[in-house]
Structures are given as C-alpha cells and as structure tokens.
C-alpha cells in the first residue's frame, strides 16, 4: 500500500483544499485515533499549532475526530513542534498532533503526528492510517457515554520554557550577550524570547507579532535577511532565526553572516566529543550535507552516516544506530539526549553555551570547516515525472561522469512541494555550477 496524502513530514497542502480541508482533518483524526486505541485506559491526545489562520479550522476538526473515537484532547495553542513532542511524553499521551506547514507561507498548513514516545510516525504506520481512512472507522466510534472531552493546558508554554532552559549547562548564563531572535511570526513567538531573557541575555525580538497571515513572510529561518540586518544594526553578538514551527534554525554571527545546519552540527559534535557525550562515534546527516562536514568529522575521528532527506528519517537512523547527534543542513538539529525531534531553541542554546565557555565571538566558534562549493537549485514541475525522462536521465549520467569520484550529485523530488531539488558539490566551483545548470535546463525543457 502506498501513501497518498502523507509526505516526508506528515500531511501538507493549501489550506481549505484537499487534503488540508476540515473534512479530511476529521477523517485523519478518526483513523489515527482508531490506530492508536490500545487498551482500556482513558486515551489522550495533545494538539498544538502554529499561528496561521487555517489552524482555527483544522484544530476543531481534529478535536472532534479524536473525541468521536473516545479520546480526550488537550489543546496547547501556538507552541513549537518539539514542545508538543515533549508534552506528549510528559502527559503520557497516546498521540501528539502539530498543525503546521513549518517554513511554508500562511496559505499552506499541515498535520504532523507523534506517537506516545514523542517520535514522528513511521511510513508503515502512516500507511495503516490511510488504510483506515479508506476502509472507514464508523463501526468503531465511541458509544455516546464514552465520548472524549477537550480541555486547554494553560501552563503549556511555561512547561516548555523550563524544559528548554534545563538543557543549558548548569552554572552558565547569557549575561552580557545581545541576541537577535527571529521567531518568523510563528509558534515560538512567545517562548523563544522568554527562554533567552530568563537565561540573562539582552534580547532583540523580531517576527513576534503574528496576525494569521505573516508567518514566515520575509522572516525566519528560510528568509533570514532581516535577522542578519538587525544583528549588524544592533551590534548584537549573534542572531537566531527559527522557522514557523521552531523545529529548525539558522544562525548569523556578529557580522550578520549566515551559519547553516552543517556548521552547527560540526560545532555540537566537537563540543560533545570533548565532553565524552557523543554516542556511536558518528553523527547522522542527510545526503544534502556538505562534504566539508564529512572531512571535518574525520579529523575528530568521527564518522558521518547519511540518511535520506527529512528529519524523521534522520531520527530513525539515529535510533537504529545508537547516535545522539544528527540533523540537516537546512537547520533541523536533533539532539536525542534532549528531544525526539528537531528543536531550534535547544540547538541554539548548545551553540550559545560554547560561545559562553570559550569567550570567543560567534564567527570564530561556529565556523568549524571550509565547505566544498555546493550549488542547489529547485525546479518546479506540473504533474509529469521528469526524472523518468530519457533526456533527463542522460544529462544526469553525463554530469555524474564529469564529477567522477571528486564530487557528489543529489537529485530528488521534494516530499512537500511539486519541486525537484538538484544539488552538486565538488572542490571545483565552476564544474559544480555547470553540472547543476545543465540538469536544470533539461528538466525545465522536458517539463514544458
């Protein structure tokens, strides 16, 4: 059985169009609830969301679906994705749900599902849920006296703030640091500035006035230019940009220059190896991570295990291999000693802890290696399968031959958007650019 509505990170699409309609959200909740009915105890579901307008439509639809299956629902409102994963474990819940399209614009929304241990669901479980949606679960609806209830958890934000602060090394504070924090008008717009302020920093918050429409608009981890500019203008020590659901981050140093997820992972690997905290003698990244990261880790006697793109797959590889550091170049950083999924705030605190301990500026601390020249282009397509086209296949084969054993070529379809990602890297920058341009040109031509 294939997955029809689930992608690499749950379900995602344009709000009020299939599959992101209230009717489908209701069916997803009913089918997921049925899949996770597991005993005679009173079942519990935690539902959080980000700040986009369509959350007001999807939240009650999913609440109704779970209640109809006899499950109680705890609503926590706008809260980062990793906070919902944490609360799912803390409340001994059977399920966690996040209504968010992450870094996408407000027009989109998504449904992310977490199991009772706080991990995103596997492909197998997602297929089972789709099977229940296709077959119907009406025969398993709760009796009228067994319907669930819904309630709000008023102190959810405070619980998460304390949880995040406890990952910062005891005895350290952020006194004297000026930090720009860009919350993308998203789920962390309240909690992120408070975490940094409570640890002693002078906080300059931007992207903290959501209106339902401005999430990720010219701000956040995918549009960090405003954060970088504010760092320079305010003479801040560092800038931190989160995405809409705060499960990833991008950093700017004191000069406003970007530090990506590969450099953050390298820094954490170095710090944790020195402290004897690294497990599995390697960290887990994806096929998109730079070869420079791999070379740097080798200098630390650490390996790099590559997973397919998607933080869920990074986590699965980490769990199977016994690793506790992993992530993506895009800024998903998973530190499994603390969290079951990417957490932008926790990752940021690990970077800040090294800056505090060393007394060195962010630019020195965070640049651990010189990256190989890497070019990434995204090509849109409409309904066709351009990667199956003979001309595209020939262009890819020709490019791989040019790179030989001195570089890498990664071509993949996005799991959340109708895009093909074309990435190449090698020490020869001109070769990399030419290879990518050639493949993109052929894909665009055959796609019409």
Buried (B, 14 or more C-beta within 10 A) or exposed (E): EEEEBBBBBBBBBBBBEEBBBBEBBBBBBBBBBBBBBEEEEEBBBBBBBBBBBBBEBBBBBBBBBBBBBBBBBBBBBBBBBBBBBBBBBBBEBBBBBBBBBBBBBBBBBBBBBBBBEBBBBEBEBBBBBBEBBEEEBEEBBBEEEEBBEBEEBEEBBEBBBEBBBEBBBEEBEBEEBBBBBBBBBBBBBBBBBBBBBBBBBBBBBBBBEBEEEBBBBEBBBBBBEBBBBBBBEBEBBBBBBBBBBBBBBBBBBBEBBBBBBBBBBBBBBBBBBEEEBBBBBBBBBBBBBBBBBBBBBEEBEBBBBBBBBBBBBBBBBBBEBEBBBBBBBBBBBBBBEBBBBBBBBBBBBBBBBBBBEEEEBBBEBBBBBEBBBBBEBEBEBEEEEBBEBEEBEEBBEEBBEBBEEEBBBBBBBBBBBEBBBBBBBBEBEEBBBBBBBBBBEBBBEBBE
